[in-house]
């Protein structure tokens, strides 16, 4: 029940909204933790632009609080909110068709590579595993078994192995970009008069794009997988997919 003049309230709330601090905004009286209600803010702030910023802040907070909601992570920019459906790791945006991952902050779905694969880095010289986000050791007992000087030859082999998988992964990402570019070009051609239906070509480009994406993240999966028996099967399936994709 503290009192402030209306112009002061307006200036205070406007500043908080513009600084993106309105969600945790409290009474301007010192040590009072009461928060102004939405109805109160609407009665004080008259600027439509400021009110729009306030509503966007509320929406962002709501999405952040809901475990089954997330923003589309399309790097080209998209303001769509995605709803997690079922147990899948990825969700396709209904607005831009970008597939995001719900379980980590990687900008896109990365099946068959796991979320931990996308966070883990390994030093090519000493084989030290760490998280690229926080830079902390991947395993708490790393120093218990780690001996860099005794693993020089293994480190050289590991470096070559990393380079091989990295080159394959990069190639498939570039090939995927080509498929996207090709699909966009065909889409523009479809708009021209007297051009027959090219839907089947667009469908082929979408399949090509998805296949290249799976092949790229299969390289990540294969690099970190230590199960020799299962890797034989994975490599066979990957080679088969790569041959068919190249043919397409």
C-alpha positions in Angstrom: 0.0 0.0 0.0 2.9 2.4 -0.5 2.2 5.6 -2.5 4.1 7.2 -5.3 3.0 9.8 -7.8 1.7 8.5 -11.1 4.5 10.1 -13.3 7.1 8.5 -11.1 5.4 5.1 -11.4 5.3 5.5 -15.2 8.9 6.4 -15.4 9.9 3.6 -13.1 7.9 0.9 -14.9 8.9 2.1 -18.3 12.6 2.0 -17.4 12.2 -1.5 -16.0 10.4 -2.7 -19.1 13.0 -1.2 -21.5 15.8 -2.8 -19.4 14.0 -6.2 -19.6 13.7 -6.3 -15.8 10.0 -5.9 -15.4 9.3 -9.6 -14.6 11.2 -9.2 -11.3 10.1 -5.6 -10.8 9.1 -4.7 -7.2 7.7 -1.7 -5.4 10.0 1.4 -5.7 9.9 1.9 -2.0 13.0 0.6 -0.4 12.9 -3.0 1.0 9.3 -3.6 -0.2 9.2 -6.8 -2.2 5.6 -6.4 -3.5 5.3 -6.8 -7.3 2.9 -4.7 -9.4 0.2 -6.7 -11.1 -0.3 -6.7 -14.9 -3.6 -4.8 -14.5 -1.7 -2.1 -12.5 1.0 -1.8 -15.1 -1.7 -1.4 -17.9 -3.3 1.4 -15.8 0.0 3.3 -15.5 1.8 2.8 -18.8 0.0 4.2 -21.8 2.7 3.7 -24.6 1.7 0.9 -26.9 5.3 0.2 -27.8 6.3 -0.2 -24.1 3.2 -2.4 -23.4 4.3 -4.6 -26.4 7.7 -5.0 -24.9 6.1 -5.9 -21.5 3.9 -8.6 -23.1 7.0 -10.0 -24.9 8.8 -10.2 -21.6 5.9 -12.1 -20.0 5.8 -14.5 -22.9 9.6 -15.2 -22.7 9.3 -15.8 -19.0 6.3 -18.2 -19.5 8.2 -20.2 -22.1 11.3 -20.4 -19.9 9.2 -21.8 -17.0 7.5 -24.5 -19.1 9.6 -27.7 -19.6 7.5 -28.7 -22.6 8.0 -25.4 -24.5 11.0 -23.9 -26.2 11.8 -21.2 -28.8 12.6 -22.3 -32.4 16.4 -22.3 -32.6 16.6 -21.5 -36.4 19.8 -19.4 -36.7 18.2 -17.4 -39.5 15.7 -16.2 -36.9 12.2 -17.4 -36.0 9.8 -16.3 -33.2 7.8 -19.5 -33.1 7.2 -21.4 -29.9 7.6 -25.2 -30.0 5.6 -27.7 -28.0 7.3 -31.0 -27.1 5.2 -33.8 -28.4 6.0 -37.4 -27.2 9.4 -38.6 -26.2 11.4 -37.4 -29.3 14.4 -35.3 -29.0 13.5 -33.0 -31.9 10.5 -30.9 -32.9 9.9 -29.4 -36.3 8.8 -25.8 -36.4 5.5 -25.3 -38.1 6.5 -21.9 -39.3 10.0 -22.5 -40.7 10.4 -26.3 -40.6 13.6 -26.1 -38.6 14.1 -29.0 -36.2 15.3 -28.0 -32.8 16.6 -30.2 -29.9 14.6 -30.0 -26.7 17.2 -31.5 -24.4 20.2 -29.2 -24.9 21.2 -25.8 -26.2 22.7 -27.1 -29.5 21.0 -25.0 -32.3 19.4 -28.0 -34.1 18.4 -31.6 -33.6 21.5 -33.8 -33.9 20.3 -37.4 -34.1 22.0 -40.0 -33.9 24.6 -38.0 -31.9 23.5 -37.6 -28.2 23.3 -34.3 -26.4 26.4 -35.2 -24.4 28.3 -35.8 -27.7 27.6 -32.3 -28.7 29.0 -30.9 -25.5 32.1 -33.1 -25.2 35.6 -32.1 -26.6 38.8 -34.1 -26.4 42.3 -32.7 -26.6 44.1 -34.2 -29.5 47.5 -33.9 -27.7 46.7 -35.4 -24.3 43.3 -36.9 -24.7 41.8 -34.9 -21.9 38.0 -34.8 -22.1 36.2 -31.6 -21.2 32.9 -29.8 -21.7 33.2 -27.0 -24.2 30.5 -25.0 -22.5 32.0 -24.9 -19.0 35.5 -26.1 -19.7 35.4 -28.5 -16.7 36.9 -32.0 -16.9 34.5 -34.5 -18.5 35.1 -37.0 -15.7 35.7 -36.1 -12.0 38.4 -38.7 -11.7 40.3 -37.7 -14.8 43.6 -37.2 -13.1 43.4 -40.7 -11.6 44.1 -42.4 -14.9 45.5 -39.5 -17.0 49.2 -39.6 -18.0 49.9 -37.4 -21.0 53.6 -38.4 -21.5 52.7 -42.1 -21.7 50.0 -41.5 -24.3 51.9 -39.5 -26.9 51.5 -42.2 -29.6 47.9 -42.7 -28.8 47.3 -38.9 -28.9 48.8 -38.8 -32.4 46.4 -41.6 -33.5 43.5 -39.8 -31.8 44.3 -36.6 -33.5 44.3 -38.3 -37.0 41.1 -40.1 -36.1 39.5 -36.8 -35.1 40.6 -35.1 -38.3 39.1 -37.9 -40.4 35.7 -37.7 -38.7 35.8 -33.9 -38.6 36.4 -33.7 -42.3 33.6 -36.2 -43.1 31.2 -34.2 -40.8 32.2 -30.9 -42.4 31.7 -32.3 -45.9 28.2 -33.5 -45.1 27.2 -30.2 -43.6 28.4 -28.4 -46.7 26.5 -30.9 -48.9 23.4 -30.3 -46.8 23.8 -26.5 -47.4 23.9 -27.3 -51.1 20.7 -29.3 -50.9 19.0 -26.4 -49.1 20.3 -24.0 -51.8 19.1 -26.3 -54.5 15.6 -26.6 -52.9 15.4 -22.8 -52.7 16.4 -22.4 -56.3 13.8 -24.9 -57.5 11.1 -23.2 -55.3 11.8 -19.9 -57.1 11.6 -21.7 -60.5 8.2 -23.1 -59.6 6.8 -19.6 -59.5 7.6 -19.0 -63.2 4.8 -19.5 -65.7 4.8 -22.6 -68.0 6.9 -24.6 -65.7 5.5 -28.1 -64.9 5.0 -29.3 -61.4 8.4 -29.8 -59.6 7.0 -31.1 -56.3 8.8 -34.4 -56.6 12.1 -32.6 -57.0 11.5 -30.5 -53.9 10.6 -33.7 -52.0 13.9 -35.2 -53.2 15.8 -32.1 -52.0 14.2 -32.4 -48.5 15.2 -36.1 -48.3 18.7 -35.2 -49.4 18.9 -32.4 -46.8 17.8 -34.8 -44.0 20.1 -37.6 -45.1 23.2 -35.3 -45.1 22.2 -34.1 -41.6 22.0 -37.6 -40.3 25.3 -38.5 -41.9 27.0 -35.4 -40.4 25.9 -36.3 -36.9 26.6 -40.0 -37.4 30.3 -38.9 -37.6 30.0 -37.4 -34.1 28.2 -40.5 -32.8 30.9 -42.8 -34.3 33.8 -40.7 -33.0 32.7 -41.0 -29.4 31.3 -44.6 -29.5 33.7 -47.1 -28.0 31.6 -50.3 -28.5 33.4 -52.0 -31.4 30.7 -54.6 -32.1 27.9 -52.1 -32.4 30.2 -49.7 -34.3 30.6 -52.3 -37.1 26.9 -52.3 -37.6 26.7 -48.5 -37.4 29.5 -48.0 -39.9 27.9 -50.5 -42.4 24.6 -48.6 -42.2 26.3 -45.3 -42.5 28.2 -46.4 -45.6 25.0 -47.7 -47.1 23.2 -44.5 -46.4 26.1 -42.5 -47.8 26.2 -44.4 -51.1 22.4 -44.0 -51.6 22.6 -40.3 -50.7 25.4 -39.7 -53.1 23.4 -41.4 -55.8 20.4 -39.2 -55.0 
